[in-house]
């Protein structure tokens, strides 16, 4: 669970998602999920077959989002999600790059 004591400010979360996550609508589904949760950021394919996701928003929404990333859309097979906190970047919307 993501916790940030006494703060309601948005926080940033960078995730690297491994498995069968390219060519299975992972980025588009990630965008839909992020927008549903009110997050900003992006999802993009990496040359090594993983998907990088940067999301900014409130901790409770990021918790739900990271839980969703561990499963992904029905066509995906997520094998690992590595995540780290990062400074929240002033982005508008959520893009699939």
C-alpha positions in Angstrom: 0.0 0.0 0.0 1.2 3.5 -0.9 1.3 5.7 2.1 2.3 9.3 2.4 1.8 10.6 6.0 -0.2 13.7 6.4 -0.1 14.7 2.7 -2.9 14.8 0.1 -0.5 16.1 -2.6 -0.2 14.0 -5.7 2.7 11.6 -5.9 4.4 9.9 -8.8 4.8 6.2 -9.4 7.0 4.7 -12.2 6.3 1.1 -13.0 8.1 -1.3 -15.3 5.7 -4.1 -16.4 7.1 -7.3 -17.7 5.5 -10.3 -19.4 3.3 -10.5 -22.5 2.5 -6.8 -22.4 3.2 -5.5 -25.9 0.8 -6.1 -28.8 -2.1 -7.0 -26.4 -3.7 -3.5 -26.0 -1.8 -3.1 -22.7 -1.0 0.6 -23.2 -4.6 1.5 -24.3 -6.1 -0.4 -21.4 -3.7 1.2 -19.0 -4.7 4.6 -20.3 -8.4 3.8 -19.8 -7.8 2.6 -16.3 -5.6 5.7 -15.4 -8.2 8.1 -16.7 -11.0 6.2 -14.8 -8.9 6.7 -11.6 -8.1 10.4 -12.4 -4.4 9.9 -12.9 -2.1 11.7 -15.3 1.0 10.2 -17.0 1.8 7.8 -19.8 2.4 4.2 -20.8 5.1 3.4 -23.4 6.7 0.3 -24.9 10.3 -0.3 -24.2 12.7 -2.0 -26.6 13.2 -4.9 -24.2 9.5 -5.9 -24.3 8.4 -4.3 -21.1 6.0 -1.4 -20.7 7.0 1.7 -18.7 4.2 3.4 -16.9 4.4 6.8 -15.1 1.4 7.8 -13.1 0.8 10.8 -10.9 -2.1 11.3 -8.5 -3.4 10.6 -5.0 -2.1 7.6 -3.1 -5.4 5.7 -3.0 -5.8 5.9 -6.8 -2.2 4.8 -7.3 -2.7 1.8 -5.1 -5.7 0.7 -7.2 -3.8 1.4 -10.4 -0.7 -0.7 -9.3 -3.0 -3.5 -8.4 -4.6 -3.4 -11.8 -1.1 -3.3 -13.5 -0.3 -6.6 -11.8 -3.1 -8.2 -13.8 -3.5 -6.0 -16.9 -6.1 -6.5 -19.6 -7.4 -10.0 -20.5 -5.0 -10.5 -23.4 -1.9 -9.7 -21.3 0.2 -12.0 -19.1 2.0 -9.9 -16.5 4.9 -11.6 -14.9 6.4 -8.8 -12.8 5.8 -5.2 -11.9 8.8 -3.2 -10.5 7.8 0.2 -9.1 9.4 3.2 -7.5 8.3 6.6 -6.3 9.3 9.5 -8.4 8.6 13.3 -8.4 5.2 14.0 -9.7 5.5 15.5 -13.1 3.0 18.2 -14.3 1.4 16.3 -17.1 -2.1 16.7 -18.4 -4.2 13.6 -19.2 -2.7 10.2 -19.7 -1.2 9.1 -23.0 -0.3 5.8 -24.6 3.0 6.5 -26.4 
